[in-house]
């Protein structure tokens, strides 16, 4: 487990890297002219403090994978 702020990531390294890539892709943080953070976006706020959302994302990711395997759309 990796602790980030007040939350813990319970997934694997690959799952963490995929999550970070998705957050980076959707980042809408606002910075001032000197590149200081003015306002964190919802994605980064979730990473820093929403344990329930992170747990839900991980659970749904694993559920989707299992369902694809059961339907023969992915290998186990």
Secondary structure, DSSP 8 states (H G I E B T S, - for coil): -EEETTEEE-S-HHHHHHHHHHHHHH---EE-TT--EEE--HHHHHHHH-HHHHHHHHHHHHHHHHHHHHTTSS--
